[in-house]
Amino acid sequence: MRWEDIKKEIKSISPEETEVIKLISEYVSIREKLYTQRELEKECGIKQSAIARIETFEVVPTLTTFIKLLKPLGLTIKLAKIKE
């Protein structure tokens, strides 16, 4: 399920949840260009079924798990100042 589809179904969501959904959606877009879920499983050691649950927003990954998913994609997490 993509962020655009999720937005249509949401009645109430916090700003923090919105940020998590955007972050995971961006990760999925990049992952789909580089690896299948099965290929990523081999690269990072996280089971394909767990990757699928994260990518369909059934679960929110821990920071450690998310970093493991990002590493084979050549990605990392950086902090940025919030623009006011």
C-alpha positions as CSV (number, residue, x, y, z in Angstrom):
1,M,0.0,0.0,0.0
2,R,1.4,3.4,-1.0
3,W,1.2,6.6,1.0
4,E,-1.3,8.1,-1.5
5,D,-3.6,5.2,-0.9
6,I,-3.2,5.4,2.9
7,K,-4.0,9.1,3.0
8,K,-7.4,8.4,1.5
9,E,-8.3,6.0,4.3
10,I,-7.0,8.0,7.3
11,K,-9.4,9.9,9.4
12,S,-7.0,11.1,12.1
13,I,-3.2,10.8,12.3
14,S,-0.6,12.6,14.3
15,P,2.2,14.6,12.7
16,E,4.7,12.1,14.0
17,E,2.9,9.2,12.4
18,T,2.7,11.1,9.2
19,E,6.5,11.5,9.3
20,V,7.0,7.8,9.8
21,I,4.7,7.0,6.9
22,K,6.5,9.4,4.6
23,L,9.9,8.0,5.7
24,I,8.9,4.4,5.1
25,S,7.2,5.3,1.8
26,E,10.4,7.0,0.6
27,Y,12.5,3.9,1.6
28,V,10.1,1.6,-0.3
29,S,10.3,3.7,-3.5
30,I,14.1,3.5,-3.4
31,R,14.1,-0.2,-2.4
32,E,11.8,-1.2,-5.3
33,K,14.3,0.3,-7.8
34,L,17.3,-1.7,-6.3
35,Y,16.1,-4.9,-4.8
36,T,13.1,-7.3,-4.4
37,Q,12.2,-8.0,-0.8
38,R,13.8,-11.4,-1.1
39,E,17.0,-9.9,-2.4
40,L,17.1,-7.4,0.4
41,E,16.5,-10.2,2.9
42,K,19.8,-11.8,1.8
43,E,21.6,-8.4,2.0
44,C,20.5,-7.3,5.4
45,G,19.4,-10.5,7.2
46,I,15.9,-9.3,7.9
47,K,13.2,-11.9,6.9
48,Q,11.2,-11.0,3.8
49,S,8.0,-11.4,5.7
50,A,9.2,-8.8,8.3
51,I,10.2,-6.5,5.4
52,A,6.7,-6.9,3.9
53,R,5.0,-6.0,7.3
54,I,7.1,-2.9,7.6
55,E,6.5,-1.8,4.0
56,T,2.7,-2.3,4.4
57,F,2.7,-0.3,7.6
58,E,1.6,-3.3,9.7
59,V,4.5,-2.6,12.1
60,V,6.9,0.3,12.7
61,P,10.5,-0.9,12.7
62,T,12.9,-0.1,15.5
63,L,15.6,2.3,14.5
64,T,18.1,-0.5,14.5
65,T,16.0,-2.6,12.1
66,F,15.4,0.4,9.8
67,I,19.1,1.2,9.6
68,K,19.7,-2.5,8.7
69,L,17.2,-2.1,5.8
70,L,18.8,1.2,4.6
71,K,22.4,0.1,4.6
72,P,22.3,-2.2,1.5
73,L,20.5,0.6,-0.3
74,G,23.3,3.0,0.4
75,L,21.2,5.1,2.7
76,T,21.5,6.4,6.2
77,I,19.5,8.5,8.6
78,K,20.5,12.1,9.3
79,L,19.1,14.7,11.6
80,A,17.9,18.0,10.1
81,K,16.7,21.1,11.8
82,I,13.0,21.7,11.5
83,K,12.2,24.7,9.3
84,E,9.9,27.0,11.2
